[in-house]
């Protein structure tokens, strides 16, 4: 009798257990079907597909794991897609930026060649053409820098350098250019040696690019180059009193191909400041820009001190 | 996989005599942000509701991920995140509790889905504040968190910036852009504010009185928006030289061997024409393009304008 009751209870439990197992199994089967659907979609190239699961399902751990893996692969793909898109824009903008100055250059040379102009005017045309050719060369140098900087071969030799004297050396070559462009200049560099770790060429390239930027775009009449030592770092700032940069533009000026001038007058490559920032960052420094339209623009580079 | 994520075919919704949406054919492409632009009552929300099968179309069909939404709701809807009017949150629960209810109901893609969704919209995780105490902006942020919590491939957002302050608007704009650019999500948003749409989207559909007036990429529209004089002349090099020499501007770009865009629209086109002809060039075309986006929308909407 007691045996029968016990047997009955055990049977009931077994039945319940069986039913709940069945239910779980059906649930898992459904989830597996969903997962297979999602995986087929992912296999077909849809990296944004996710497998949705809740905390009490048996498949939850494996679902989240698959999602995580797909997410990371998709992240890599996305980066490649973005790079691809940038390159495409780059090529389009490049062909435009080269075509305009080159066409004008040909215009002047053709005019000389066909004898449209003579005497002094002919000389003037040749001079304009010569300058245009140099502008184009400058543009192509920038391009080359940019490609090099973004290729895997690029390397810097970062060493301990005395920056005050080095900066004075670089600026020396700029003084005649300032005068030629009617820029009143002011240079403040401490007399004592200031040591930091940079790549020699790279540092020169940064300063040159920033100064070139002032001359090409700011329409300033005054420029000030100042070097100061803070607690653990140096600041090199370049201030001009030119047209300044609008707030909305200021956020983007270090991005490649960004040009403040929406008219796209063909002036500049839109790469100069992007190169500057990449260089500064590769040397473990940082760069900031502040400006107020029609008042001033200040570019400041920071490097840590190595005294 | 098809590149069109959402396609509607002659989608129509009729309330009594009035057609709220009439023969709408929109095409939302993969990995792009599509902006549905129209005034209040133009039919934007009704369209989105039909896309999500929240309301049945009178005629026509909705195809999402290559499948008709009718009959495939269970497969399609989990892959979409949406924000249509105010979601039904429980006022007596906190934001985190509300989201965890939805997470249990719908499933999510990873363990920390709730906290990361809250982080994206800038709401604190595990905060004690009840939903009923939320400001309008916080409610909107929570609704956006709900839409993105399961990491969907497609987002359908109806006026997502409603109730947000200017900083909130900028934040939402930048993360929507980020979702699209960095993660390859497809996004459909609606708005009645032209300037807002112009800052964010890749493609625009203009809807008025339930009818789709135009479907174009923003790039195509911006092309119409810039001011320039377009010239087609026989000798581009000479034309470029003449513009520089006789009119003193470098604000132009050479498109190809025969066409040029002059961005300085203040120059008299007749004088330019004359100068070209006097120099032996043939001018096949010269016309001024100056149409602002606002003007353009006024024209397509029949003079009423958008915003």
Interface residues (C-beta under 8 A of the other chain):
Chain A: X37 X44 X45 X46 X47 X48 X49 X50 X51 X52 X53 X54 X55 X57 X63 X64 X67 X68 X71 X74 X75 X77 X78 X81 X82 X96 X99 X100 X103 X104 X106 X107 X108 X110 X111 X116 X262 X263 X264 X265 X266 X267
Chain B: X1 X75 X78 X79 X103 X104 X105 X106 X107 X108 X109 X110 X111 X150 X151 X152 X153 X181 X182 X183 X184 X185 X226 X235 X236 X237 X238 X239 X240 X241 X242 X244 X250 X251 X252 X253 X254 X255 X256 X263 X279
